């Protein structure tokens, strides 16, 4: 249990430090390169700092032993942390959706610097590495909170891909005088925002089901009953 807690705590602290550094780097670079996409992506990384803090708090609470007020322990605290992360995913996804639609409606264009591309590429690599690390660790130590936080890293990596496309097309549009290319970023941002909100909804639904101890319905359990009845000595379900 202590080893599981130590690994989960290390992963959460690593995520907090990495996200904080990425948020600062992308925020400064966004201002210097005149990239609204990069500035928005910096705020997305900042939201990951909050989610990692929520996971860390949940993991520490789950480690506490049973007491008179919590005779079954504090294990469900991780699921509460997962629910918090899922809500953050939905909020961030909705913000990206609003920004994308607003950009299309206002027909705004950006004169960004090519250096913004390098920052975004670095962000994508770093966030994908964090996702792979936390997702594998979460499955290994059976921590739903770490897995949820991993998906938050993946959502940030996907938003960075959108920023990469937007900045790249903006630069191409400026170089070759092709104005319509600059609107591919908000269109793609709308699609990825929906995906991010779906991730949040799915993770939140699973966390609520575990917290409320929701049981499987008859259709879901039928397969298990069929397997049990095939065992010698079992007479009825």
Secondary structure, 3 states (H helix, E strand, C coil): CHHHHHHHHHHHHHHHHHHHHHHHHHHHHHHHCCCHHHHHHHHHHHHHHHHHHHHHHHHHHHCCCCECCECCCCCCHHHHHHHHHHHHHHHHHHHHHHHHHHHHHHCCCCCCCCHHHHHHHHHHHHHHHHHHHHHHHHHHHCCHHHHHHHHHHHHHHHHHHHHHHHHHHHHHHHHHCCHHHHHHHHHHHHHHHHHHHHHHHHHHHHHHHHHCCCCCCHHHHHHHHHHHHCCCCCCCC
